[in-house]
Amino acid sequence: MNPTPPVRVLYSFPHKLGAGRICTTAWHQVEGASRAGAQVTVMTGSQVRPVNDSVTVKTTLSLGKLRVPYKLIGRDLACHWHDIATSMWLNAHHREVDVVHSWPLGSIRTIRTAKRHGIPVVLERPNAHTAYAYEEVERENREVGIVLPDNHDHEVDPKRLALEESEYAEADYLLCPSDFVARTFLDRGFEQAKLVRHQYGYDFSRFSPQHAETPGHDGLVMIYAGVVEPRKGLHHALKAWLDSGAHEKGTFMVCGQFVPGYRERLEPMLSHPSVKIMGHRTDLPDLMRQADIFVLSSVEEGSALVTYEARGSGCVLVVSDASGAVCEHMKNGLIHPMRSVDELTAHLRLLDGDRSLLEKLRTASVADLNLLTWDEAGRKLAEVYRTVAARAA
């Protein structure tokens, strides 16, 4: 019997494959899916990190060794050009593709070309529905009393929203990394059948749960890491920390760069001796291994990568239901409704006073870390590709 041929995927990513944030996510998806048996061709704006030899990479914003600077032409034009170049390539090579995996803002022409040739398209949703994100982030900024800097990802942009909503409508499937993301689409009338769940992961070579050799501590050690902006709810976490009593013996480490104006608004709470402002860190795995819990009280996320990394480091997650974190309440973490400072306060007070519960949650959290790696994410993504291709056959 002949073996089943691998599913052939065109992976369209309009940014810098292998750079930070979503560019890291895309790199891991390509690597993981290809190792899981998918035959992947990548069309990407540019590439800053090599992939394995089985992956074919074509860049759309470079001429030979020269890369077109994104800052020079702007994100919108870069995504537009990438989409044109990718759709042209797909039109010429459509017989070599079973599934297209596209990313927001650089896909509408590629989606339409794929549909002309009967090729299914899955559209990555690294965040909630953009209309939801605009509404909730604007509300949070207004309540805190700051204005986002120009060109921030969550600055309200009707033109961008219209383009993304066209991509949502015309793609065959939306790849949702969390139930929270899927819910923001269901609430806007999307059919369940269009929403396909997958997941992200963490790099187990960097993050491990073995605790570093550090002096013992009586108090709770909590850590926050990421861009420090209102949508991620640090103001909620600080208030809960100070209201819970955990600050009396504990330490709250805040890692990351603040958006302009936010730190000043939080200064009365940040100035408490238990709160340590750490800034941007390159030793995050070590810091996470020193912490008992990781807090993320977001009002909008996709599936925050830092929550995977925190679990991989042995932290118990104390997160909002909008964080997209992979955990179960009272089984291997604690989940509070977004903006519910009272419930977050109760959770911190509970863990501070019951170390046996903390250890029970931690033991359960690290027991299945093999299900949260990028390899596992790649395996699940490759299975999505195969399922989608089979439905279209």
Secondary structure, DSSP 8 states (H G I E B T S, - for coil): -------EEEEEEEEEETSSTHHHHHHHHHHHHHHTT-EEEEEEEEESS---TT-EEEESSEETTEE--HHHH-HHHHHHHHHHHHHHHHHHHGGG-SEEEE-TTS-HHHHHHHHHTT--EEEE-SSS-HHHHHHHHHHHHHHHT----TT-TTS--HHHHHHHHHHHHHSSEEEESSHHHHHHHHTTT--GGGEEE----B-TTT------S----SS-EEEEES-B-GGGTHHHHHHHHHHHSGGGT-EEEEES-B-TTHHHHHHHHHTSTTEEEEES-S-HHHHHHH-SEEEE--SS-SS-HHHHHHHHTT-EEEEETTS-----BTTTEEEE-TT-HHHHHHHHHHHHH-HHHHHHHHHHHHHTGGGGBHHHHHHHHHHHHHHHHHHH-
